């Protein structure tokens, strides 16, 4: 294994069914991301609904996943200073809050310290005992009660207002994740909400500006995010996932769950237009009996109702939070279940807007190996770390001096204090 390289980023996605690790080398001057190694390990029922239930199983999965990535990359995780870990569980909640401050001084010019103060004021909301703030994201600013804008720096006024999006989570959940990472010999630079990492990986700037709904259908949970005017307005994690589809197949075909999962992954389909009526599959029987033939199109009758139900529950939740009018550009679907053929058509039927399955970016090196929707969180964590390094100037190959005290640098400094 090689020595410490400050241009390396490690991403660890702790999911309900598996843990994904990606090691990448990044360069600011070349503006590229090179995937050096990746590893995937099942959690062996160590995680349920995004929360750790069995630390031993999770530690083992962390070690297997990271070791595989380390061997390919020829770097140990312990030698990588930028390790970002994605966390997600049903305790995730969000608050949209507003704050305001007066502008001091004779010229009344808005400076970076004023922006920092108004963001701090906006985050002064009551957080229940046992919860903590994970992220605070400025949405927009207003000067003297005027229109909401994105960049107030240098403007003149007597009053500055700010809207922020606050993501909170369970303290106990975060501590359990940190304990598991410690036992696996991993020191994270930051825990990142997986909803944000997903958006970083798969949403375009145009989609986020017009308004978009992002749905990540994992094994146990669905991560739901709404972006509007370029920033997040809603995030949640719901107890809905691909395991319920697997359970339906198991019950309908009277087969073991592991066989049902195999059938879902290899032959699952949600729309008749995506399957040939003459196509048959082999369904294994229990007790060593001969497998039986099943028309593949029969799976639509089993899978589609559950997918419709999942989307329907999400739609109702968004309606309850007044978010349905903030998805003009449509819906983007990601996660392992997003690979079911025809799922975008079912989504479009439920939400009444255009839908697409996310396409992940192609990175250099082993990038082709981590492009299916199941790697979206890990890819997003790499991009999260890359942008953080650019903001902080943490590259070995920086050729030009970064501007001092930029708006985003000041915001970044404030966030670092918060987390």
C-alpha positions in Angstrom: 0.0 0.0 0.0 1.1 3.6 -0.8 1.6 6.6 1.5 -0.9 9.3 2.2 -2.2 11.2 -0.8 -4.2 14.3 -0.1 -5.9 14.1 -3.5 -7.7 11.0 -2.6 -11.3 10.7 -1.6 -13.1 7.7 -0.1 -16.9 7.4 -0.2 -18.7 4.9 2.0 -22.4 4.4 1.4 -24.0 2.5 4.4 -27.2 1.1 2.9 -29.7 -1.4 4.3 -28.7 -4.3 2.2 -25.1 -3.5 1.3 -22.1 -1.2 2.0 -20.4 0.4 -1.0 -16.9 1.9 -0.8 -15.3 3.9 -3.6 -11.8 5.3 -3.6 -11.1 8.0 -6.1 -8.2 10.3 -7.1 -9.2 13.9 -8.0 -7.4 16.8 -9.6 -8.4 20.4 -9.7 -6.2 21.4 -12.6 -7.2 18.5 -14.7 -10.8 18.8 -13.4 -11.4 15.0 -13.4 -12.2 12.2 -11.0 -10.4 8.9 -11.4 -12.0 5.8 -9.8 -9.1 3.7 -8.4 -11.1 1.0 -6.5 -14.5 0.0 -5.2 -15.9 -2.7 -3.0 -19.4 -4.0 -2.1 -20.3 -6.2 0.9 -23.8 -7.3 2.1 -24.8 -6.1 5.6 -26.2 -9.5 6.5 -29.3 -8.1 8.2 -27.2 -5.7 10.2 -29.2 -2.7 9.2 -33.0 -2.3 9.2 -34.9 0.8 7.9 -31.5 2.5 7.5 -30.6 2.1 11.2 -27.9 -0.2 12.5 -29.3 -3.2 14.4 -26.2 -5.4 14.6 -22.9 -3.6 15.0 -20.8 -6.8 14.4 -22.5 -7.4 11.1 -22.0 -3.8 10.0 -18.3 -3.7 11.1 -17.7 -6.9 9.1 -19.4 -5.5 6.0 -17.4 -2.3 6.4 -14.1 -4.2 6.6 -14.9 -6.4 3.6 -16.1 -3.5 1.4 -13.2 -1.2 2.2 -10.6 -4.0 1.9 -11.8 -4.8 -1.6 -11.5 -1.2 -2.6 -8.1 -0.8 -0.9 -6.7 -3.8 -2.8 -7.8 -2.3 -6.2 -6.7 1.2 -5.4 -3.4 0.1 -3.6 -4.2 2.7 -0.9 -5.5 2.0 2.6 -8.5 3.9 3.9 -6.4 5.0 6.9 -4.1 6.9 4.5 -6.9 8.9 2.9 -7.7 12.2 4.7 -11.0 12.8 2.9 -13.4 10.0 3.9 -17.1 10.9 3.4 -19.8 8.5 4.8 -23.4 8.5 3.7 -26.0 8.0 6.4 -29.8 7.6 6.0 -32.6 6.4 8.2 -36.2 7.0 8.9 -35.3 9.5 11.7 -34.3 12.1 9.1 -36.4 15.2 9.2 -36.2 18.6 7.6 -37.2 22.2 8.6 -37.5 25.3 6.4 -36.7 28.2 8.6 -36.3 32.0 8.2 -34.1 34.4 10.0 -33.3 38.1 9.8 -30.7 40.6 11.1 -30.1 44.3 10.9 -27.2 45.6 8.8 -24.8 47.8 10.9 -22.4 50.5 9.7 -22.9 53.8 7.9 -22.7 52.4 4.3 -25.2 49.5 5.1 -23.3 47.3 2.7 -24.0 43.6 3.2 -20.7 41.7 4.0 -19.8 38.1 4.6 -20.2 38.5 8.3 -23.7 39.7 7.9 -24.5 36.6 5.8 -23.0 34.4 8.4 -25.1 36.1 11.1 -28.4 35.8 9.3 -27.8 32.1 8.6 -27.0 31.6 12.3 -30.2 33.4 13.2 -32.2 31.3 10.8 -31.0 28.1 12.3 -32.1 29.1 15.8 -35.0 26.7 15.9 -36.0 24.3 18.6 -34.5 20.9 18.1 -36.1 18.1 20.1 -33.9 16.3 22.7 -32.1 13.4 21.1 -31.8 15.0 17.7 -29.0 17.0 16.0 -28.5 19.2 13.0 -26.8 17.4 10.1 -26.9 20.1 7.5 -27.9 23.7 7.1 -28.4 24.9 3.5 -29.1 28.5 2.6 -32.0 28.7 0.1 -32.4 32.4 -0.6 -32.0 36.0 0.8 -34.0 39.1 0.9 -32.8 42.7 1.4 -35.3 45.2 3.0 -38.2 42.8 2.3 -37.6 42.7 -1.4 -37.5 39.8 -3.8 -35.8 36.6 -2.7 -32.3 36.3 -4.3 -29.4 34.0 -4.1 -26.4 36.3 -3.6 -26.8 39.4 -1.4 -23.1 40.1 -1.0 -22.3 43.7 -1.7 -25.9 44.9 -1.8 -27.1 47.8 0.4 -29.9 47.6 2.9 -30.9 47.9 6.5 -32.4 44.4 7.0 -31.3 41.0 5.6 -33.5 38.0 5.7 -32.5 34.4 4.9 -34.3 31.1 4.2 -32.5 27.9 5.2 -33.2 24.2 4.8 -32.2 22.3 8.0 -31.8 18.5 8.0 -31.8 16.8 11.4 -31.3 13.3 12.5 -31.1 11.1 15.6 -28.1 11.6 17.8 -28.1 7.9 18.8 -28.1 6.8 15.1 -25.1 9.0 14.2 -23.2 7.8 17.3 -23.8 4.2 16.4 -22.6 4.8 12.9 -19.4 6.5 14.3 -18.9 3.7 16.7 -19.1 1.1 13.8 -16.7 3.1 11.7 -14.2 3.4 14.6 -14.3 -0.4 15.2 -13.6 -0.9 11.4 -10.6 1.5 11.6 -12.3 4.3 9.6 -12.1 8.0 10.5 -14.7 10.0 8.6 -14.2 13.6 7.6 -18.0 14.1 7.5 -21.2 12.2 7.8 -23.4 13.3 4.8 -27.2 12.7 4.4 -27.6 10.3 1.6 -30.4 12.4 0.1 -28.0 15.2 -0.6 -25.3 12.8 -2.0 -27.9 11.4 -4.4 -28.9 14.8 -5.7 -25.2 15.6 -6.2 -24.8 12.5 -8.4 -27.9 12.5 -10.6 -29.7 15.8 -10.8 -29.0 18.5 -13.4 -28.8 22.1 -12.6 -31.8 22.8 -14.8 -33.9 20.2 -13.0 -33.0 21.6 -9.6 -33.8 25.1 -10.8 -37.2 24.3 -12.3 -38.2 21.9 -9.5 -37.7 18.2 -9.4 -38.6 15.2 -7.2 -35.8 12.6 -6.6 -36.8 9.2 -5.3 -34.2 6.6 -4.3 -35.8 3.2 -3.8 -33.5 1.1 -1.7 -33.9 -2.2 0.0 -35.7 -1.1 3.1 -36.3 2.6 2.6 -37.1 5.3 0.0 -35.2 8.5 0.2 -37.3 11.4 -1.1 -36.0 14.9 -2.0 -37.6 17.9 -3.6 -35.4 20.6 -5.2 -36.7 24.0 -6.3 -34.9 27.1 -7.4 -31.6 25.2 -7.2 -31.8 24.2 -3.6 -33.5 21.5 -1.4 -36.9 22.2 0.0 -37.9 18.8 1.4 -36.1 15.6 2.4 -37.3 12.5 4.1 -36.7 8.8 4.4 -39.7 6.5 4.4 -40.1 2.8 5.3 -40.7 1.7 1.7 -38.3 -0.4 -0.3 -37.6 -3.2 -2.7 -37.8 -5.8 0.0 -41.6 -5.4 -0.1 -41.6 -6.3 -3.8 -39.4 -9.3 -3.0 -41.9 -10.3 -0.3 -44.8 -10.1 -2.8 -43.0 -12.3 -5.3 -42.1 -14.8 -2.5 -45.7 -15.0 -1.4 -47.3 -15.1 -4.8 -45.0 -17.8 -6.2 -44.6 -19.6 -2.9 -40.9 -19.6 -3.0 -38.0 -18.6 -0.6 -37.2 -14.9 -0.3 -33.7 -15.4 -1.6 -35.1 -17.0 -4.8 -37.7 -14.3 -5.0 -35.0 -11.6 -4.9 -33.1 -13.4 -7.7 -36.2 -13.4 -9.8 -36.9 -9.7 -9.1 -33.4 -8.7 -10.0 -33.1 -10.8 -13.1 -36.6 -10.9 -14.5 -38.7 -8.3 -12.6 -40.8 -6.0 -14.8 -43.4 -3.4 -14.1 -45.0 -2.8 -17.5 -46.4 -5.2 -20.1 -44.7 -3.2 -22.9 -41.3 -4.3 -21.5 -41.9 -8.0 -21.8 -42.6 -10.5 -24.5 -45.7 -12.7 -23.9 -43.8 -15.7 -25.2 -41.0 -15.4 -22.6 -41.0 -17.9 -19.8 -38.8 -18.1 -16.6 -37.9 -21.0 -14.3 -39.3 -20.7 -10.8 -37.5 -22.9 -8.2 -39.7 -25.1 -5.9 -39.0 -25.9 -2.2 -38.2 -29.4 -1.1 -36.1 -30.3 -4.1 -39.0 -30.5 -6.4 -38.7 -29.7 -10.1 -38.8 -26.0 -11.0 -41.9 -24.8 -12.8 -42.3 -22.5 -15.9 -43.9 -19.2 -15.5 -44.8 -16.6 -18.1 -42.6 -13.6 -17.3 -45.4 -11.2 -17.9 -47.2 -12.7 -14.9 -44.6 -10.8 -12.7 -46.2 -7.5 -13.8 -49.4 -8.4 -11.9 -47.3 -9.0 -8.7 -44.8 -6.1 -9.0 -46.7 -3.2 -10.5 -49.3 -2.8 -7.7 -46.6 -2.6 -5.1 -44.6 0.0 -7.1 -47.8 2.0 -7.6 -48.4 1.8 -3.9 -44.9 3.1 -3.1 -45.3 6.0 -5.5 -48.8 6.7 -4.2 -47.6 6.9 -0.6 -44.8 9.3 -1.6 -47.2 11.4 -3.6 -49.6 11.8 -0.6 -46.7 12.8 1.7 -45.6 15.4 -0.8 -49.2 16.7 -1.0 -49.4 16.9 2.8 -46.2 19.1 2.8 -47.4 21.3 -0.2 -44.6 20.1 -2.4 -46.4 18.8 -5.5 -46.2 22.2 -7.2 -42.4 22.2 -6.9 -41.6 19.4 -9.4 -42.1 21.1 -12.8 -39.2 19.2 -14.4 -40.6 15.8 -13.3 -39.3 12.9 -11.3 -35.9 11.2 -11.2 -35.7 7.6 -9.9 -32.6 6.0 -8.6 -31.5 3.1 -6.4 -31.5 -0.6 -7.1 -35.2 -0.9 -7.6 -35.0 1.8 -10.3 -33.5 -0.9 -12.6 -36.9 -2.6 -12.9 -38.0 -2.2 -16.6 -40.9 0.1 -17.0 -40.7 1.8 -13.6 -40.6 5.3 -15.1 -43.9 4.7 -16.9 -45.6 3.6 -13.6 -44.1 6.7 -11.9 -45.4 9.0 -14.6 -48.9 7.5 -14.3 -48.9 8.2 -10.5 -47.4 11.6 -10.5 -48.7 12.9 -13.8 -45.3 14.4 -14.8 -42.4 13.2 -16.9 -40.1 10.7 -15.2 -36.7 9.2 -15.9 -34.4 6.7 -14.4 -31.1 8.4 -13.3 -28.0 8.1 -15.4 -24.8 8.3 -13.4 -21.7 10.1 -14.6 -18.9 8.3 -16.3 -15.7 8.8 -14.3 -12.2 7.8 -15.4 -10.4 4.5 -14.3 -13.0 2.0 -13.0 -15.8 4.5 -13.6 -17.8 2.1 -15.8 -18.0 -0.4 -13.0 -19.9 2.1 -10.7 -22.5 3.5 -13.1 -25.7 1.6 -12.2 -28.3 3.4 -10.0 -27.2 1.4 -7.0 -24.0 3.4 -6.8 -25.6 6.9 -6.9 -25.0 7.7 -3.2 -21.3 6.6 -3.3 -20.8 8.6 -6.5 -22.5 11.6 -5.0 -20.2 11.4 -1.9 -17.1 11.5 -4.2 -18.5 14.6 -5.9 -19.4 16.1 -2.5 -15.8 15.6 -1.3 -14.4 16.9 -4.6 -16.3 20.1 -4.4 -15.3 20.5 -0.7 -11.7 20.2 -1.7 -12.0 22.8 -4.4 -13.7 25.2 -2.0 -10.9 24.7 0.6 -8.0 24.5 -1.8 -7.0 21.1 -0.5 -5.2 19.9 -3.6 -1.5 19.1 -4.1 -1.6 20.3 -7.6 -3.2 23.7 -7.2 -1.6 26.0 -9.8 -3.3 29.3 -9.0 -4.1 31.1 -5.7 -7.7 30.9 -4.7 -9.6 34.2 -4.0 -9.7 35.0 -0.3 -12.8 35.3 1.7 -15.2 34.4 -1.1 -18.9 34.1 -0.4 -18.9 30.3 -0.7 -15.7 30.0 1.3 -17.3 31.9 4.2 -20.5 29.8 4.0 -18.3 26.7 4.0 -16.4 27.9 7.1 -19.7 28.5 8.9 -21.0 25.0 8.0 -17.7 23.4 9.1 -18.3 25.0 12.6 -21.8 23.6 12.6 -20.9 20.0 11.9 
